[in-house]
Amino acid sequence: TVYDGFAEVQDAHTIKVNDDTIETKKLIIATGASPAMPPIDGLKDAFEKKFVVTSKEILDLESQPSSLVIIGGGVIGVEFATIFNTIGTKVTILEREQDILLGVDQEIKEAFKKKLAKDGVNILTSANVKAIGKDNVTYEHEGKETSIDAEKVLLSVGMRPNLKGLEKLNLTIG
């Protein structure tokens, strides 16, 4: 049986969807995840105006941006940097941590960083994004606040589990 609506877990064996209450022996939680939205000034507005996109929306762009700022230097951000750089978009990666591709083998990471630099991808690490305007991103790097213009911004800072409706289970999220 398929129930169309927002499900709210009542306890480990009861779910409420709209006006229906469903009893079950077992409950499988498969709610998916949503992009993390860090507390950056202007982010919400820029996302609503489609200046900022996530890895989902960037696949639906109708035209190639001339410039792309990517917030986040993880695997997904670097993957899109490679793709857009290859087709001629000017790409800048802003990574808050001291390096990109955390968790990737050091030898592979170093080779990839050399390739990205050779191809013209601008990588700024230890860059803390402060604000997003209507056509730019302001960040702090090496004690200096700077703005960079962009046609599009890709927010690629990770995912968060969709937990709304599961509060009564008192889940431990690790």
Phi, psi and chi 1 to 4 in degrees:
 res  aa     phi    psi   chi1   chi2   chi3   chi4
   1 THR       -  135.5  -55.9      -      -      -
   2 VAL  -108.1  128.4  176.2      -      -      -
   3 TYR  -110.2  126.9  -66.1   84.9      -      -
   4 ASP  -100.0  113.6 -173.3   15.7      -      -
   5 GLY   157.2 -179.7      -      -      -      -
   6 PHE   -83.4  125.6  179.1   76.3      -      -
   7 ALA   -93.3  136.2      -      -      -      -
   8 GLU  -125.9  122.1 -174.0  174.5   -1.3      -
   9 VAL   -74.9  128.4  175.0      -      -      -
  10 GLN   -90.9  -40.0  -57.2  -60.6  -57.0      -
  11 ASP  -162.1 -173.4   59.7   42.3      -      -
  12 ALA   -63.5  -12.1      -      -      -      -
  13 HIS  -129.3    7.9  -57.8  -74.5      -      -
  14 THR  -136.5  131.8  -48.3      -      -      -
  15 ILE  -127.7  140.6  -56.9  165.2      -      -
  16 LYS  -114.7  126.6 -175.3  171.8 -176.4  178.8
  17 VAL  -124.5  114.9 -178.9      -      -      -
  18 ASN    54.3 -118.8  -57.1  -35.4      -      -
  19 ASP   -97.7    2.6  -65.5  -32.1      -      -
  20 ASP   -96.0  135.4  -64.5  -47.3      -      -
  21 THR  -110.5  127.4  -59.9      -      -      -
  22 ILE  -117.1  127.6  -55.9  151.6      -      -
  23 GLU   -98.4  142.7  -62.5  -70.9  -29.5      -
  24 THR  -147.7  153.8 -177.8      -      -      -
  25 LYS   -79.4  -42.2  -71.0 -178.8 -169.0  172.7
  26 LYS  -126.8  151.8  -57.3  -81.5 -176.8 -176.8
  27 LEU  -127.9  121.7  177.7   62.7      -      -
  28 ILE  -102.8  125.0  -63.2  173.3      -      -
  29 ILE   -98.6  113.8  -59.5  171.5      -      -
  30 ALA  -137.2   66.9      -      -      -      -
  31 THR   -91.7   -8.8   58.2      -      -      -
  32 GLY    77.6 -164.5      -      -      -      -
  33 ALA  -142.5  162.4      -      -      -      -
  34 SER  -128.7  154.2  -61.7      -      -      -
  35 PRO   -59.0  139.5  -20.8   30.9      -      -
  36 ALA   -68.2  137.8      -      -      -      -
  37 MET  -118.8   92.5  -67.6  -74.0  177.3      -
  38 PRO   -67.3  161.0   22.0  -28.2      -      -
  39 PRO   -77.4   79.8   28.4  -33.2      -      -
  40 ILE  -111.7  129.0  -62.5  171.3      -      -
  41 ASP   -54.9  128.9  -73.6  -15.7      -      -
  42 GLY    84.8   -6.4      -      -      -      -
  43 LEU   -61.8  -49.3  174.5   59.9      -      -
  44 LYS   -59.0  -47.6 -177.0  179.4  178.6 -170.0
  45 ASP   -63.2  -43.8 -172.9   50.5      -      -
  46 ALA   -65.3  -34.6      -      -      -      -
  47 PHE   -68.5  -44.7 -177.7   72.8      -      -
  48 GLU   -62.8  -32.1  -70.8  170.5   -2.1      -
  49 LYS   -87.7    3.0  -68.7  180.0  178.0  172.9
  50 LYS    66.3   18.7  -60.3 -175.7 -175.1  -21.0
  51 PHE   -74.8  -38.4  173.6   52.9      -      -
  52 VAL  -100.5  132.8  172.7      -      -      -
  53 VAL  -128.1  163.0  -65.1      -      -      -
  54 THR  -106.0 -177.1   67.5      -      -      -
  55 SER   -63.7  -18.1   59.0      -      -      -
  56 LYS   -79.5  -52.7  179.2 -178.7  176.7 -167.4
  57 GLU   -69.2  -28.7  -66.1   89.0   14.3      -
  58 ILE   -64.5  -24.1 -158.7  164.1      -      -
  59 LEU   -73.7  -14.7  -62.3  172.8      -      -
  60 ASP  -104.1    9.7  -65.6  -32.1      -      -
  61 LEU   -60.6  138.6  -68.4 -179.5      -      -
  62 GLU   -86.9  -18.1  -66.4 -177.7   14.6      -
  63 SER  -144.5  157.1   61.7      -      -      -
  64 GLN   -76.5  126.7  174.4 -172.7  -14.8      -
  65 PRO   -72.5  146.6   24.5  -30.1      -      -
  66 SER   -74.9  -28.8   59.0      -      -      -
  67 SER  -142.1  143.8   57.5      -      -      -
  68 LEU  -137.3  124.0  177.3   67.8      -      -
  69 VAL  -101.5  127.5  170.0      -      -      -
  70 ILE  -108.8  120.2  -60.3  174.0      -      -
  71 ILE   -93.0  106.3  -59.1  172.6      -      -
  72 GLY   120.0  124.2      -      -      -      -
  73 GLY  -109.6   34.0      -      -      -      -
  74 GLY   -82.2 -170.8      -      -      -      -
  75 VAL   -58.9  -45.3  172.5      -      -      -
  76 ILE   -67.9  -45.1  -67.0  171.6      -      -
  77 GLY   -60.0  -44.3      -      -      -      -
  78 VAL   -68.1  -36.3  170.6      -      -      -
  79 GLU   -59.5  -48.4  177.3 -179.4   25.0      -
  80 PHE   -68.8  -32.0  -80.8  107.7      -      -
  81 ALA   -60.1  -44.2      -      -      -      -
  82 THR   -63.2  -46.5  -57.4      -      -      -
  83 ILE   -61.8  -52.4  -67.9  166.9      -      -
  84 PHE   -69.8  -35.2  -82.0   88.1      -      -
  85 ASN   -62.6  -41.2  177.5   70.8      -      -
  86 THR   -61.2  -33.6  -60.8      -      -      -
  87 ILE   -93.1    7.2   61.7  173.7      -      -
  88 GLY   103.1    6.6      -      -      -      -
  89 THR   -80.4  137.5  -62.8      -      -      -
  90 LYS   -76.0  120.7 -178.2  180.0 -179.4 -156.3
  91 VAL  -118.0  134.3  177.3      -      -      -
  92 THR  -126.6  130.5  -61.2      -      -      -
  93 ILE  -104.0  127.4  -62.4  172.7      -      -
  94 LEU  -110.3  112.0  -60.9  175.7      -      -
  95 GLU  -115.9  128.4  170.0   55.5   53.0      -
  96 ARG   -69.1  -35.3 -176.6 -179.5   60.2  176.1
  97 GLU   -75.9  175.9  -61.1  -63.5  -30.5      -
  98 GLN   -78.6   -6.8  -67.4 -179.4    0.9      -
  99 ASP  -153.5  162.7 -154.8   -5.2      -      -
 100 ILE   -94.0  170.7   63.4  169.3      -      -
 101 LEU    52.5   46.6  -61.3  171.8      -      -
 102 LEU   -59.2  138.8  -62.0  178.8      -      -
 103 GLY    88.9   -6.2      -      -      -      -
 104 VAL   -92.7  144.4  172.4      -      -      -
 105 ASP   -47.3  132.5  176.3   81.7      -      -
 106 GLN   -57.7  -43.1 -168.5   65.3   30.0      -
 107 GLU   -64.4  -42.5 -169.7  173.8  -25.5      -
 108 ILE   -66.2  -43.7  -67.9  170.1      -      -
 109 LYS   -58.8  -47.5 -179.7 -169.7  -36.5 -171.5
 110 GLU   -63.2  -41.4  -68.3  -54.9  -39.9      -
 111 ALA   -63.2  -41.6      -      -      -      -
 112 PHE   -66.6  -41.3 -146.7   93.5      -      -
 113 LYS   -62.3  -40.5  -75.0  173.9   20.4 -178.7
 114 LYS   -62.8  -41.8  -76.3 -179.5 -172.2  173.5
 115 LYS   -64.9  -45.5  171.6   78.1  169.3  120.0
 116 LEU   -60.4  -46.1  -71.2  168.4      -      -
 117 ALA   -62.5  -44.0      -      -      -      -
 118 LYS   -59.9  -36.3 -179.5 -179.4  171.9 -137.1
 119 ASP   -82.0   -4.8  -69.1  -14.8      -      -
 120 GLY    96.6   11.2      -      -      -      -
 121 VAL   -78.1  125.8  174.1      -      -      -
 122 ASN   -86.9  119.7 -174.4   23.4      -      -
 123 ILE  -115.6  120.3  -58.0  169.4      -      -
 124 LEU  -116.7  115.5  -64.4  171.2      -      -
 125 THR   -99.6  166.2   56.8      -      -      -
 126 SER    53.8   36.5  -59.5      -      -      -
 127 ALA  -107.1  117.6      -      -      -      -
 128 ASN  -101.1  112.0 -173.4   23.8      -      -
 129 VAL   -71.3  127.2  175.2      -      -      -
 130 LYS  -101.6  -39.7  -62.1  -64.8 -150.5  175.3
 131 ALA  -157.7  156.0      -      -      -      -
 132 ILE  -124.2  124.2  -61.0  175.5      -      -
 133 GLY   -97.0 -161.4      -      -      -      -
 134 LYS   -77.9  -21.3   64.3  179.9  177.7   78.8
 135 ASP  -149.3   23.2   61.7   -1.7      -      -
 136 ASN  -155.1  167.8   62.7   25.9      -      -
 137 VAL  -126.5  129.8  176.5      -      -      -
 138 THR  -104.3  132.1  -59.0      -      -      -
 139 TYR  -142.0  159.5   61.5   93.9      -      -
 140 GLU  -107.8  129.4 -175.0  179.3  -32.6      -
 141 HIS  -144.5  124.8 -177.3 -108.8      -      -
 142 GLU    54.3   42.2  -63.1  177.5  -11.1      -
 143 GLY    78.0    4.1      -      -      -      -
 144 LYS  -120.5  133.4 -178.5  179.6  168.9 -168.0
 145 GLU   -89.9  129.8 -161.6  165.3  -75.6      -
 146 THR  -136.6  150.8  -53.1      -      -      -
 147 SER  -116.4  145.4  -72.7      -      -      -
 148 ILE  -128.9  131.7 -178.2  171.4      -      -
 149 ASP   -77.1  150.6  -68.9  -21.8      -      -
 150 ALA  -154.7  148.9      -      -      -      -
 151 GLU   -81.0  -33.5 -171.5  174.3  -28.3      -
 152 LYS  -142.9  155.9  -78.1  -73.3 -179.4 -160.2
 153 VAL  -125.9  130.3  175.3      -      -      -
 154 LEU  -102.1  119.7  170.4   62.8      -      -
 155 LEU   -91.5  114.2 -179.1   66.7      -      -
 156 SER  -137.1   66.2 -176.5      -      -      -
 157 VAL  -113.1   15.3  -65.0      -      -      -
 158 GLY   113.5  178.4      -      -      -      -
 159 MET  -122.4  154.5  -56.3  -67.8  -80.8      -
 160 ARG  -124.9  138.8  -62.0  -72.8 -178.7 -105.4
 161 PRO   -65.2  144.1   22.0  -29.8      -      -
 162 ASN   -80.0  107.3  -64.4  -31.8      -      -
 163 LEU  -114.3   -2.6  -60.3  175.0      -      -
 164 LYS   -62.0  132.1 -172.3  169.1  168.3   78.7
 165 GLY    95.7   -6.7      -      -      -      -
 166 LEU  -108.2    5.0  -57.1  174.6      -      -
 167 GLU   -53.8  -37.7  -63.4   84.5    0.9      -
 168 LYS   -70.8  -10.4  -68.7  179.9 -178.4  172.1
 169 LEU   -82.0  -13.5  -70.5  177.5      -      -
 170 ASN    49.1   50.4  -66.3  -42.0      -      -
 171 LEU   -68.0  145.4  -61.6  172.2      -      -
 172 THR   -95.7  116.6  -58.6      -      -      -
 173 ILE  -102.6  122.8  -53.0  -60.3      -      -
 174 GLY  -115.1      -      -      -      -      -
